[in-house]
Amino acid sequence: MNAPLRRPRLTALLLLLPVLLAAEEAAVPPAADTELHKIQGIFDTDLPKTERKGSVKFIVHPHLGDLTSRSYLRVPIGVRWGANDHVELTATVEPYFQHGLRSGSPGNGIGEVQFGAKYAFREWLKPDYDASVGFNARLPVGSPPLDLTDGYNHYTPYLTIAKAVASHPGLTVFVSPSLDLMDKSSVAGTFRKNDPQSSSLTLGGGLVYDRYPYHYTLEAGYQTTSLVGRDNQQFFFIRPGFAWDLPRRLTFDSHGRWLVGLGAKFTFGPDGTRIDSGGKIRGEFSIRRWFGR
């Protein structure tokens, strides 16, 4: 989710909010159910952790920034399933709804579907490092607004290697090379400033600092179309992010897990500098709990 460059106040809030919240409430050690998972647009890296065996989570995470930057609101809805103790499968659909706060009539519908699979190695690089491989697919569908998609199918295999820093509890550093293989779909779309317009290779890395209920993230990387694409473009990016596990008193005593996330991404490429910023709220609910299991 993106906000235009003319909104510097949102970026300033992103930088100040973690400091203010950390001063407000003492951190406690996170439990297994409170680890930070990928929040697309806030923290895009698939860390080498998987859902518990047999666990099925229903996930909804509306794009809050759409209320000010677009005439429609995207509300991705997905399922994450721990197939066993080291394999995780995900599926997501991304509906969009006209919210009426800005001009324009995009209508309502589904703009994208996404699928993912991740395998966490049980022995390789243990005990010093955790590692996983995975594959994500993102496919535009229907007739979404032009600025919702670039009109291409994206197939993304990746490898992630992470290490917990023993001297700093809660701190994890990682590297994550990936490929983005693009294939033109039948859905119309537009590229944004500094979007690669052909397949690309990304060499990324960063860190996650968990101080439950707060999570601080930083991703950075180099992306190139020279080796796998049909042109010769280079990009550099850095994305700081923050997520907060909301206390139950703010979620009407819900048994689900609710997080609020803020992120900003700075991309440097052939089109100059692009700044994206925005926020999301994500709810996770155990489907087994709904059925009393």
C-alpha positions as CSV (number, residue, x, y, z in Angstrom):
1,M,0.0,0.0,0.0
2,N,1.4,3.3,-1.0
3,A,1.0,6.9,0.0
4,P,2.4,9.7,-2.2
5,L,5.6,11.6,-1.5
6,R,3.6,14.7,-0.5
7,R,2.6,13.0,2.9
8,P,5.8,13.3,4.9
9,R,3.8,13.3,8.2
10,L,3.0,9.6,7.8
11,T,6.7,8.8,7.5
12,A,7.6,10.9,10.5
13,L,4.9,9.1,12.5
14,L,6.3,5.8,11.4
15,L,9.7,6.8,12.8
16,L,8.4,8.1,16.1
17,L,5.7,5.6,17.0
18,P,8.0,2.7,18.0
19,V,9.9,5.0,20.4
20,L,6.7,6.4,22.0
21,L,5.2,2.9,22.4
22,A,8.4,1.4,23.8
23,A,8.5,4.1,26.5
24,E,4.8,3.4,27.3
25,E,4.8,-0.3,28.1
26,A,7.5,-2.7,29.2
27,A,8.3,-5.6,26.9
28,V,7.7,-9.3,27.9
29,P,9.2,-12.4,26.2
30,P,7.2,-13.5,23.2
31,A,5.5,-16.9,23.1
32,A,5.5,-19.2,20.1
33,D,2.1,-17.8,18.9
34,T,3.4,-14.2,19.0
35,E,6.3,-14.5,16.4
36,L,6.1,-12.1,13.6
37,H,5.1,-13.5,10.2
38,K,5.3,-11.8,6.9
39,I,3.1,-8.7,6.5
40,Q,3.1,-7.8,2.9
41,G,3.9,-4.1,2.4
42,I,5.3,-3.8,5.9
43,F,7.7,-6.8,6.2
44,D,7.9,-8.8,3.0
45,T,10.5,-11.5,4.0
46,D,9.4,-15.1,4.6
47,L,11.5,-16.0,7.6
48,P,12.4,-19.7,8.2
49,K,9.6,-20.4,10.6
50,T,6.4,-22.3,9.9
51,E,3.0,-22.6,11.4
52,R,2.6,-25.5,14.0
53,K,1.6,-28.9,12.6
54,G,-2.1,-29.0,12.0
55,S,-2.7,-25.3,12.8
56,V,-5.0,-23.4,10.4
57,K,-5.1,-19.6,10.7
58,F,-7.6,-17.3,9.0
59,I,-6.0,-14.0,8.2
60,V,-7.5,-10.6,7.2
61,H,-5.4,-7.4,6.8
62,P,-7.0,-4.3,5.2
63,H,-4.8,-1.6,3.7
64,L,-5.5,1.4,5.9
65,G,-3.7,3.9,3.7
66,D,-6.1,3.2,0.9
67,L,-8.6,5.4,2.7
68,T,-6.5,8.5,1.8
69,S,-4.5,7.4,-1.2
70,R,-7.0,5.4,-3.3
71,S,-10.7,5.5,-4.1
72,Y,-11.0,1.9,-3.0
73,L,-10.0,-0.3,-0.1
74,R,-8.0,-3.5,-0.5
75,V,-8.8,-6.2,2.1
76,P,-6.7,-9.3,1.5
77,I,-8.1,-12.5,3.1
78,G,-6.1,-15.6,3.5
79,V,-5.4,-19.0,5.1
80,R,-2.1,-20.2,6.6
81,W,-1.8,-24.0,7.3
82,G,0.9,-25.9,9.0
83,A,0.9,-29.1,6.9
84,N,3.5,-30.7,9.2
85,D,6.2,-29.5,11.5
86,H,8.3,-28.0,8.7
87,V,5.9,-27.3,5.7
88,E,3.6,-24.3,5.5
89,L,1.0,-23.5,2.8
90,T,-0.8,-20.2,2.3
91,A,-3.6,-18.9,0.0
92,T,-4.9,-15.4,-0.3
93,V,-7.5,-13.5,-2.3
94,E,-7.5,-9.7,-2.4
95,P,-10.9,-8.1,-2.7
96,Y,-11.3,-4.4,-3.2
97,F,-14.3,-2.2,-2.3
98,Q,-15.1,1.4,-3.2
99,H,-15.0,3.3,0.1
100,G,-16.5,6.6,-1.1
101,L,-14.0,8.9,0.6
102,R,-12.3,9.9,-2.6
103,S,-13.6,10.5,-6.2
104,G,-13.6,7.6,-8.7
105,S,-15.7,4.6,-9.3
106,P,-13.6,1.5,-9.4
107,G,-16.4,-0.8,-8.4
108,N,-16.0,-3.9,-6.2
109,G,-14.4,-7.2,-7.0
110,I,-11.3,-9.4,-6.5
111,G,-8.0,-8.0,-8.0
112,E,-5.4,-10.7,-7.1
113,V,-5.0,-14.2,-5.8
114,Q,-1.8,-15.5,-4.2
115,F,-0.5,-18.9,-3.3
116,G,2.6,-19.9,-1.3
117,A,4.5,-22.9,0.0
118,K,7.5,-22.9,2.4
119,Y,9.8,-25.7,3.5
120,A,11.9,-25.2,6.7
121,F,15.0,-27.3,6.8
122,R,15.2,-29.5,9.9
123,E,18.9,-30.3,9.8
124,W,20.7,-28.1,7.2
125,L,22.9,-25.4,8.8
126,K,21.6,-26.3,12.3
127,P,22.1,-25.4,15.1
128,D,23.7,-22.0,14.3
129,Y,21.3,-21.0,11.5
130,D,17.7,-21.6,10.4
131,A,17.0,-21.9,6.7
132,S,14.0,-22.4,4.4
133,V,13.1,-22.4,0.8
134,G,9.7,-21.4,-0.7
135,F,7.7,-20.3,-3.6
136,N,5.0,-17.6,-3.9
137,A,2.7,-16.9,-6.8
138,R,0.8,-13.6,-7.3
139,L,-1.8,-13.5,-10.1
140,P,-4.1,-10.6,-11.2
141,V,-7.7,-11.6,-11.9
142,G,-10.9,-10.0,-13.0
143,S,-11.0,-6.4,-14.0
144,P,-9.3,-4.5,-11.2
145,P,-8.4,-0.8,-11.2
146,L,-5.3,-0.1,-13.3
147,D,-3.3,1.0,-10.3
148,L,-4.0,-2.2,-8.3
149,T,-1.8,-4.4,-10.4
150,D,0.9,-4.2,-13.1
151,G,-0.9,-6.8,-15.2
152,Y,1.7,-9.5,-14.8
153,N,1.8,-12.9,-13.1
154,H,4.7,-13.1,-10.6
155,Y,6.3,-16.4,-9.6
156,T,8.9,-16.0,-6.8
157,P,11.1,-18.8,-5.5
158,Y,13.3,-17.8,-2.6
159,L,15.8,-18.9,0.0
160,T,16.1,-17.5,3.5
161,I,18.8,-18.0,6.1
162,A,18.4,-16.5,9.5
163,K,20.4,-16.4,12.7
164,A,19.2,-15.4,16.2
165,V,21.8,-13.2,17.9
166,A,22.5,-14.8,21.2
167,S,24.0,-11.6,22.7
168,H,20.8,-9.6,22.0
169,P,17.7,-11.7,22.8
170,G,14.9,-11.1,20.3
171,L,17.2,-10.0,17.5
172,T,17.3,-12.0,14.3
173,V,19.4,-11.2,11.2
174,F,18.7,-12.8,7.8
175,V,19.6,-12.9,4.2
176,S,17.1,-13.8,1.5
177,P,17.9,-14.0,-2.2
178,S,14.9,-14.4,-4.5
179,L,13.8,-14.4,-8.1
180,D,10.7,-12.6,-9.5
181,L,9.7,-14.3,-12.7
182,M,7.2,-12.2,-14.6
183,D,4.7,-13.4,-17.2
184,K,2.2,-11.1,-18.9
185,S,-1.4,-11.9,-18.0
186,S,-4.7,-10.9,-19.7
187,V,-5.5,-8.4,-17.0
188,A,-4.7,-4.7,-17.7
189,G,-2.4,-2.9,-15.3
190,T,0.2,-0.1,-14.9
191,F,3.8,0.0,-13.6
192,R,4.6,2.5,-10.9
193,K,7.8,4.5,-10.6
194,N,10.8,2.3,-10.2
195,D,8.9,-0.9,-10.8
196,P,11.0,-3.5,-12.6
197,Q,9.3,-4.2,-16.0
198,S,10.8,-7.6,-16.5
199,S,12.0,-10.6,-14.4
200,S,14.5,-9.7,-11.7
201,L,16.9,-11.1,-9.1
202,T,16.9,-9.6,-5.6
203,L,19.7,-10.0,-3.0
204,G,18.1,-8.9,0.2
205,G,18.7,-9.0,3.9
206,G,17.9,-7.3,7.2
207,L,16.9,-7.8,10.8
208,V,13.9,-8.4,13.1
209,Y,13.9,-7.2,16.7
210,D,11.1,-8.8,18.7
211,R,10.3,-7.0,22.0
212,Y,6.8,-8.3,22.4
213,P,4.2,-6.8,21.9
214,Y,6.4,-4.7,19.6
215,H,8.3,-5.9,16.5
216,Y,10.9,-3.8,14.7
217,T,12.0,-4.7,11.2
218,L,14.5,-3.5,8.6
219,E,14.9,-4.9,5.1
220,A,17.3,-3.7,2.4
221,G,18.4,-5.1,-0.9
222,Y,19.7,-4.8,-4.4
223,Q,17.4,-5.8,-7.3
224,T,18.5,-6.2,-10.9
225,T,16.9,-7.3,-14.2
226,S,20.3,-7.7,-15.9
227,L,20.7,-11.5,-15.3
228,V,17.2,-12.8,-15.8
229,G,15.2,-10.0,-17.3
230,R,15.0,-8.5,-20.8
231,D,16.5,-5.2,-19.9
232,N,19.3,-3.8,-17.7
233,Q,17.9,-1.9,-14.7
234,Q,19.3,-1.7,-11.2
235,F,17.4,-0.8,-8.0
236,F,18.3,-0.4,-4.4
237,F,15.7,-0.3,-1.6
238,I,15.5,0.0,2.2
239,R,12.3,-0.6,4.2
240,P,12.0,0.0,8.0
241,G,8.8,-1.3,9.6
242,F,7.0,-1.7,12.9
243,A,4.2,-4.0,14.1
244,W,2.4,-3.9,17.4
245,D,0.3,-6.8,18.9
246,L,-2.8,-5.1,20.1
247,P,-3.8,-5.9,23.7
248,R,-7.1,-7.7,24.2
249,R,-8.6,-4.6,25.8
250,L,-8.4,-2.9,22.4
251,T,-9.9,-5.8,20.4
252,F,-13.1,-6.2,22.4
253,D,-11.6,-9.2,24.2
254,S,-11.2,-11.1,21.0
255,H,-9.4,-14.5,21.1
256,G,-7.7,-13.7,17.8
257,R,-4.4,-12.0,17.3
258,W,-4.5,-8.4,16.0
259,L,-1.5,-6.5,14.8
260,V,-1.1,-2.9,13.6
261,G,1.8,-2.4,11.2
262,L,3.4,0.7,9.7
263,G,6.1,0.7,7.0
264,A,8.0,2.9,4.7
265,K,10.0,1.8,1.6
266,F,12.6,4.0,-0.1
267,T,13.5,2.8,-3.6
268,F,16.4,4.2,-5.7
269,G,16.4,3.4,-9.4
270,P,16.4,4.7,-13.0
271,D,13.3,6.7,-12.3
272,G,14.8,8.5,-9.3
273,T,13.7,8.0,-5.7
274,R,10.3,6.6,-4.8
275,I,8.9,6.7,-1.3
276,D,6.0,4.4,-0.3
277,S,4.5,4.5,3.2
278,G,1.4,3.1,4.8
279,G,-0.2,0.9,7.4
280,K,-2.1,-2.3,7.9
281,I,-4.1,-4.0,10.6
282,R,-4.1,-7.8,10.5
283,G,-6.3,-10.2,12.4
284,E,-5.4,-13.9,12.8
285,F,-8.0,-16.4,14.0
286,S,-7.6,-20.1,14.7
287,I,-10.2,-22.0,12.6
288,R,-9.9,-25.0,15.0
289,R,-11.1,-22.7,17.8
290,W,-14.2,-21.8,15.8
291,F,-15.1,-25.5,15.5
292,G,-14.4,-26.1,19.2
293,R,-11.3,-28.3,18.6
